């Protein structure tokens, strides 16, 4: 099992300048390697139905793959001696990042989904570098020894769990400072709770009127942190647009804007963790819809959907359930709001209709307190019934197999 812990770094002025210099050089190397790959790609691809009879034939050369680009690093340090200041494994990690970005564009991920064409990064967009291998003794108290940077103070607001091993360490630059991100590994597979109570199954339906509604009738209000911060964000955004490009005042305004956006993101993340903890402390199995959030974020409701952060919440819920030995079960979202939770008959209703009243069996989930999402309560019951229809033992076995497979990959 892999988890990530993030800590704030207390850097000296010299260490801060050195990290910024590293990020600038690594950004240049990333862009150079990515451009080299695209240069080969453009010169060697030729669709059969679009190849002219007379054309310029570029000089043939081998495909710049991960290993061939990795071999260029020793020569890079000879032609550009200032790259000797960067740790060798940090430079190798840049080659790996280029490979992953290019492979997602050409081949796709493990599910076959291809991403867009990777772009060359500007210096302010390249903010992280990684040490792929870290020694176990690298962290002594609240001080970490980063190779070629030196000893750096760390704000250890929580200890590293017993039995976990530090695999990688990443230094990232954010608008409010520098952070250290540990990737921790525990080879023991978390055991699923053996005595899961089938009665402690709950279905949740996420929405935009209420953040979520449970099958027990409880509802959690949606905080809308971005909506509430829009007035302040609008003021700072105008301040940025009025400043002269390239000036120091514009950089100050951009930093203020970044701090305000980070504040909104931190509030939302804290809300997601607290909501997930509340559900998992009360229930053994939490069923939710398998939503296509990416598709919903392209609709007219995009701002509200992204402000709610459904994808982030479901990821946190699933991760915390696995760590606690509980289950977060995704079910099909088809007709969860349309079907009656009592008789199963389909009761068509438009989105503005916020109550459920079945003409077949007389089931009605209308409440006096408007605008409570009563149709969401009906949907949550349907989600719970679909999860209860699946064998809990089967879900446990599938989840255990997935965890064993994930551990084997590491």
ChimeraX attribute file (.defattr): number of C-alpha atoms within 10 A of each C-alpha:
attribute: neighborCount
match mode: 1-to-1
recipient: residues
	/A:1	18
	/A:2	15
	/A:3	13
	/A:4	12
	/A:5	14
	/A:6	18
	/A:7	16
	/A:8	18
	/A:9	20
	/A:10	16
	/A:11	17
	/A:12	11
	/A:13	8
	/A:14	10
	/A:15	15
	/A:16	16
	/A:17	11
	/A:18	16
	/A:19	21
	/A:20	15
	/A:21	14
	/A:22	22
	/A:23	21
	/A:24	16
	/A:25	16
	/A:26	23
	/A:27	22
	/A:28	17
	/A:29	19
	/A:30	21
	/A:31	17
	/A:32	13
	/A:33	22
	/A:34	22
	/A:35	15
	/A:36	14
	/A:37	18
	/A:38	15
	/A:39	12
	/A:40	16
	/A:41	14
	/A:42	9
	/A:43	14
	/A:44	15
	/A:45	9
	/A:46	11
	/A:47	8
	/A:48	7
	/A:49	6
	/A:50	7
	/A:51	10
	/A:52	10
	/A:53	6
	/A:54	6
	/A:55	7
	/A:56	8
	/A:57	8
	/A:58	9
	/A:59	7
	/A:60	9
	/A:61	9
	/A:62	7
	/A:63	13
	/A:64	18
	/A:65	15
	/A:66	16
	/A:67	12
	/A:68	12
	/A:69	18
	/A:70	17
	/A:71	11
	/A:72	11
	/A:73	17
	/A:74	13
	/A:75	10
	/A:76	14
	/A:77	15
	/A:78	11
	/A:79	10
	/A:80	10
	/A:81	10
	/A:82	12
	/A:83	19
	/A:84	13
	/A:85	13
	/A:86	20
	/A:87	16
	/A:88	16
	/A:89	14
	/A:90	19
	/A:91	22
	/A:92	19
	/A:93	18
	/A:94	20
	/A:95	22
	/A:96	18
	/A:97	14
	/A:98	22
	/A:99	20
	/A:100	15
	/A:101	17
	/A:102	20
	/A:103	15
	/A:104	18
	/A:105	16
	/A:106	15
	/A:107	12
	/A:108	16
	/A:109	13
	/A:110	8
	/A:111	6
	/A:112	9
	/A:113	11
	/A:114	14
	/A:115	15
	/A:116	11
	/A:117	12
	/A:118	14
	/A:119	10
	/A:120	16
	/A:121	13
	/A:122	12
	/A:123	14
	/A:124	10
	/A:125	11
	/A:126	17
	/A:127	19
	/A:128	19
	/A:129	20
	/A:130	20
	/A:131	20
	/A:132	14
	/A:133	12
	/A:134	17
	/A:135	11
	/A:136	10
	/A:137	9
	/A:138	14
	/A:139	17
	/A:140	12
	/A:141	10
	/A:142	13
	/A:143	17
	/A:144	17
	/A:145	16
	/A:146	16
	/A:147	15
	/A:148	11
	/A:149	15
	/A:150	11
	/A:151	16
	/A:152	16
	/A:153	18
	/A:154	19
	/A:155	14
	/A:156	15
	/A:157	10
	/A:158	9
	/A:159	9
	/A:160	13
	/A:161	9
	/A:162	7
	/A:163	11
	/A:164	16
	/A:165	18
	/A:166	22
	/A:167	16
	/A:168	17
	/A:169	21
	/A:170	16
	/A:171	21
	/A:172	20
	/A:173	19
	/A:174	14
	/A:175	14
	/A:176	12
	/A:177	12
	/A:178	18
	/A:179	20
	/A:180	20
	/A:181	17
	/A:182	22
	/A:183	18
	/A:184	19
	/A:185	18
	/A:186	16
	/A:187	14
	/A:188	11
	/A:189	14
	/A:190	16
	/A:191	14
	/A:192	18
	/A:193	14
	/A:194	10
	/A:195	7
	/A:196	18
	/A:197	12
	/A:198	13
	/A:199	10
	/A:200	11
	/A:201	23
	/A:202	25
	/A:203	29
	/A:204	27
	/A:205	27
	/A:206	22
	/A:207	18
	/A:208	15
	/A:209	16
	/A:210	18
	/A:211	19
	/A:212	22
	/A:213	27
	/A:214	25
	/A:215	22
	/A:216	14
	/A:217	15
	/A:218	10
	/A:219	19
	/A:220	14
	/A:221	12
	/A:222	16
	/A:223	15
	/A:224	18
	/A:225	17
	/A:226	21
	/A:227	13
	/A:228	11
	/A:229	14
	/A:230	13
	/A:231	11
	/A:232	11
	/A:233	18
	/A:234	12
	/A:235	11
	/A:236	19
	/A:237	15
	/A:238	11
	/A:239	17
	/A:240	20
	/A:241	12
	/A:242	12
	/A:243	16
	/A:244	11
	/A:245	11
	/A:246	8
	/A:247	9
	/A:248	11
	/A:249	15
	/A:250	17
	/A:251	15
	/A:252	14
	/A:253	19
	/A:254	19
	/A:255	17
	/A:256	19
	/A:257	21
	/A:258	17
	/A:259	15
	/A:260	19
	/A:261	16
	/A:262	15
	/A:263	15
	/A:264	18
	/A:265	16
	/A:266	13
	/A:267	13
	/A:268	20
	/A:269	16
	/A:270	10
	/A:271	16
	/A:272	21
	/A:273	15
	/A:274	10
	/A:275	18
	/A:276	20
	/A:277	15
	/A:278	11
	/A:279	17
	/A:280	18
	/A:281	12
	/A:282	12
	/A:283	17
	/A:284	22
	/A:285	25
	/A:286	26
	/A:287	25
	/A:288	24
	/A:289	22
	/A:290	14
	/A:291	17
	/A:292	10
	/A:293	14
	/A:294	12
	/A:295	9
	/A:296	15
	/A:297	14
	/A:298	11
	/A:299	10
	/A:300	9
	/A:301	12
	/A:302	15
	/A:303	14
	/A:304	17
	/A:305	20
	/A:306	17
	/A:307	19
	/A:308	23
	/A:309	17
	/A:310	18
	/A:311	16
	/A:312	14
	/A:313	18
	/A:314	20
	/A:315	14
	/A:316	17
	/A:317	21
	/A:318	18
	/A:319	16
	/A:320	18
	/A:321	23
	/A:322	20
	/A:323	15
	/A:324	16
	/A:325	15
	/A:326	24
	/A:327	27
	/A:328	25
	/A:329	25
	/A:330	18
	/A:331	20
	/A:332	13
	/A:333	17
	/A:334	12
	/A:335	13
	/A:336	23
	/A:337	27
	/A:338	20
	/A:339	20
	/A:340	27
	/A:341	23
	/A:342	15
	/A:343	12
	/A:344	14
	/A:345	14
	/A:346	15
	/A:347	15
	/A:348	14
	/A:349	15
	/A:350	8
	/A:351	9
	/A:352	6
	/A:353	11
	/A:354	17
	/A:355	22
	/A:356	26
	/A:357	17
	/A:358	21
	/A:359	11
	/A:360	13
	/A:361	12
	/A:362	11
	/A:363	15
	/A:364	16
	/A:365	18
	/A:366	16
	/A:367	12
	/A:368	6
	/A:369	8
	/A:370	10
	/A:371	11
	/A:372	17
	/A:373	25
	/A:374	23
	/A:375	25
	/A:376	28
	/A:377	28
	/A:378	28
	/A:379	29
	/A:380	29
	/A:381	27
	/A:382	27
	/A:383	31
	/A:384	26
	/A:385	18
	/A:386	19
	/A:387	25
	/A:388	18
	/A:389	9
	/A:390	12
	/A:391	11
	/A:392	18
	/A:393	11
	/A:394	10
	/A:395	15
	/A:396	20
	/A:397	13
	/A:398	12
	/A:399	17
	/A:400	17
	/A:401	12
	/A:402	12
	/A:403	17
	/A:404	16
	/A:405	11
	/A:406	13
	/A:407	16
	/A:408	10
	/A:409	7
	/A:410	9
